[in-house]
Amino acid sequence: ANDPVVLCEEGIELYKKGDDNKAFEYFTKAAELGDVAAHYNLSCMNRDGHGVEKDWRKCLHHLVVAAIGGHPTARYNLGCIEWHNGN
């Protein structure tokens, strides 16, 4: 299926079951199709090193895309980072 919402929801279920690697794949597919929640989840996974090595650059990339797309938690988190950095 190429429904980004379905792919993201499947990724969430896989993540809850502890299958970080497969969840990362599903979130990546959903993000490529424009799902902002998937971008937010990829941001968290890159930040924490779940299913992938920790990568602050990728974390920020996905966080920015999610925030621009209107994801409320991404917007809040990005605002906190910017505030912390004096911006």
Backbone as a ProteinNet text record, in pm:
[ID]
protein_1_A
[PRIMARY]
ANDPVVLCEEGIELYKKGDDNKAFEYFTKAAELGDVAAHYNLSCMNRDGHGVEKDWRKCLHHLVVAAIGGHPTARYNLGCIEWHNGN
[TERTIARY]
84.5	0	88.2	45.2	118.1	42.5	-31.2	-103.3	-12.1	36.7	132.9	79	-49.6	-107.5	-106.6	-143.5	-143.6	-1.4	93.4	233	284.5	250	293.1	230.2	101.9	34.4	94.5	127.8	192.4	329.1	400.1	528.8	514.5	410.6	385.5	361.2	280.4	252	378.7	460.9	587.1	679.8	683.9	767	721.9	589.9	535.3	571.4	583	617.7	768	844.4	988.6	1066.5	1000.3	1069.1	1110.6	1214.9	1259.5	1303.7	1373.8	1424.9	1312	1213	1099.8	1017.4	999.2	926.6	995.7	1128.6	1204.9	1178.3	1171.6	1142	1004.3	905.7	769.3	760.7	824.6	823.9	893.3	1001.8	1074.3	986.8	916.3	826.6	716.8	658.1	550.3	602.9	722.6	781.9	809.4	857.3	882.9	754.4	641.8	511	449.5	525.3	482.7	413	415.7	347.4	430	374.9	450.1	468.8	373.9	390.2	506.1	521.8	633.3	765.6	770.1	891.7	921.6	818.5	839.8	894.3	835.4	881.8	1025.3	1060.2	1198.4	1292.7	1246.3	1327	1359.1	1257.5	1276.5	1369	1350.7	1433.2	1579	1602.4	1739.7	1799.3	1717.9	1765.1	1806.9	1724.8	1745.6	1825.4	1847.2	1920.7	1837.3	1709.1	1621	1606.7	1656.1	1646.7	1750.2	1831.7	1932.7	2033.1	2154.7	2250.9	2204.6	2236.2	2200.2	2260.4	2177.7	2223.5	2147.3	2214	2148.7	2106.7	2187.6	2153.3	2024.4	2013.3	1891.4	1772.7	1798.9	1693.4	1637.8	1725.9	1681.6	1612.6	1665	1602.3	1456.3	1432.4	1295.9	1209.8	1269.7	1195.3	1149.8	1237.2	1202.6	1091.4	1104.6	1002.3	867.3	867.9	743.5	685.4	770.7	724.4	665.7	733.8	683.8	550.3	537.2	412.9	299.9	328.2	223.9	212.7	306.7	300.4	324	224.5	233.7	351.1	378.3	488.6	622	632.7	755.6	777.5	670.7	682.4	728.9	671.5	709.5	856.7	894.6	1032.3	1132.6	1100.1	1189.9	1200.5	1088.9	1091.7	1178.6	1172.8	1257.2	1403.9	1435.1	1575.3	1622.3	1539.3	1576.9	1593.9	1504.5	1515.1	1644.4	1672.2	1792.5	1918.4	1911.6	2025	2026.5	1933	1931.4	1869	1787.4	1722.6	1578
-118.8	0	124.1	224.1	350.8	461.4	425	523.2	563.1	688.1	726.9	716.7	742.1	733.2	588	496.8	353.8	307.6	348.4	310	362.9	485.4	543.2	469.1	439.9	366.6	227.2	161.9	31	44.6	151	176.7	194.5	264.6	284	150.4	65.7	-66.4	-149.9	-146.7	-221.6	-167.2	-36.9	25.6	-18.5	-19.1	-61.7	-206.5	-288.8	-431.1	-451.6	-343.1	-353.1	-377.7	-375.4	-397.1	-262.6	-204.3	-70.6	-64.3	-167	-165.2	-162	-246	-250.2	-121.7	-72.2	53.1	166	169.2	272.1	266	146	129.2	185.9	153.9	201.5	353.8	408.1	553.6	622.1	561.7	618.8	621.5	511.4	507.6	613.1	622.3	719.4	862.2	887.8	1021.3	1057.6	961.9	986.7	1024.5	978.2	1010.9	1135.9	1201.3	1329.8	1328.8	1217.8	1211.7	1282.7	1389.9	1467.9	1392	1307.5	1227.7	1129.6	1076.1	984.9	1060.2	1182.5	1263.9	1287.7	1317.2	1337.8	1210.5	1095.5	969.3	938	966.9	947.6	1040.2	1160.2	1252.8	1192.2	1139.3	1078.8	957.3	875	755	791.7	893.2	938.3	1002.3	1072.2	1135.5	1030	926.2	827	704.3	689.8	573.4	447	458.8	341.8	300.1	180.9	130.5	189.9	278.9	348.9	409.7	436.4	503.2	646.1	696.7	834.8	928.5	1021.4	1116.1	1247	1345.1	1470.9	1547.3	1540.4	1609.8	1557.1	1426.1	1365.5	1392.5	1390.1	1422.5	1561	1658.8	1795.7	1809.4	1740.7	1746.6	1703.6	1587.5	1535.2	1621.2	1675.5	1761.4	1889	1947.2	2068.4	2039.8	1929.8	1894.9	1874.8	1804.9	1780.5	1912	1998.9	2127.7	2214.7	2222.4	2300.9	2244.5	2112.7	2047.7	2063.3	2125.9	2154.7	2057.2	1963.8	1868.4	1944.8	1946.4	2032.3	2000.4	1874.7	1840.9	1875.2	1854.5	1891.1	2041.6	2117.5	2263.9	2306.5	2245.2	2277.5	2241.4	2118.9	2073.7	2160.7	2196	2280.6	2419.5	2470.1	2598	2593.2	2484.6	2468.8	2465.1	2395.1	2387.6	2526.6	2597	2732.5	2826.1	2816.7	2899.6	2868.4	2739.2	2696.1	2749.2	2758.9	2808	2960.1	3027.8	3173.1	3237	3161.2	3215	3247.5
0	0	0	-71.2	-74.8	-4.3	97.4	178	293.6	294.7	397.6	540.1	558.7	693.2	741.6	654.1	688.6	717.9	634.6	656.4	790	822.7	950.3	1067.8	1057.8	1166.2	1184.3	1074	1082.7	1149	1115.3	1179.6	1329.3	1371.1	1514.8	1583.1	1520.3	1579.1	1588.6	1484.7	1487.1	1595.4	1610.8	1713.8	1852.8	1874.1	2004.1	2035.2	1930.6	1948.1	1963.1	1950.1	1966.6	1838.8	1723.8	1597.1	1537.8	1597.1	1557.6	1412.2	1366	1229.3	1127.4	1146.4	1052.8	1064.8	1187	1207.5	1132.2	1139.1	1069.7	918.7	864.1	720.8	686.7	766.6	740.1	754.2	857.2	873.8	756.1	708.7	595.4	470.8	443.2	327	340.3	459.1	481.6	468.2	519.6	510.3	364.5	287.6	145.7	72.4	124.5	65.9	128.9	218.4	272.1	406.8	478.4	607.7	715.9	773.1	872.7	1003.2	1041.2	1163.4	1146.9	1027.6	1000.5	1012	961.3	975.8	1123.3	1200.8	1344.5	1409.5	1375.8	1433.4	1392.1	1266.5	1222.4	1298.5	1327.4	1406	1542.3	1606.9	1739.8	1733.1	1630.5	1618	1591.8	1509.5	1485.2	1609.3	1685.9	1809.7	1911.9	1925	2030.6	1987.3	1856.1	1807.5	1806.6	1780.4	1772.3	1626.4	1593	1456.7	1363.8	1416.3	1337.1	1434.7	1386.9	1474.9	1501.4	1619.7	1652.8	1549.8	1502.4	1401	1421.5	1483.9	1518.3	1393.3	1287.1	1162.8	1102.7	1094.5	1040.1	1132.3	1262.1	1358.6	1329.7	1316.8	1290.9	1155.6	1054	921.6	930.5	988.9	997.9	1090.4	1195.2	1286.7	1215.3	1135.9	1061.5	959.9	886.5	787.2	856.1	969.3	1042.9	1095.2	1147	1200.7	1090.1	977.7	864.6	816.7	825.5	784.6	884.9	1000	1097.8	1212.9	1227	1338.5	1469.1	1560.5	1680	1772.3	1796.9	1887.2	1823.2	1692.8	1621.9	1629.7	1612.6	1620.4	1758.7	1861.8	1999.9	2023.7	1986.5	2009.7	1934.8	1811.2	1733.9	1798.2	1846.3	1916.7	2040.2	2114.5	2233.5	2196.8	2088.5	2042.7	2002.3	1927	1883	2003.6	2100.5	2220.3	2294.6	2309.6	2379.1	2308	2175.5	2095.6	2083.7	2150.8	2151.2	2028.7	1956.3	1835.6	1860.5
[MASK]
+++++++++++++++++++++++++++++++++++++++++++++++++++++++++++++++++++++++++++++++++++++++

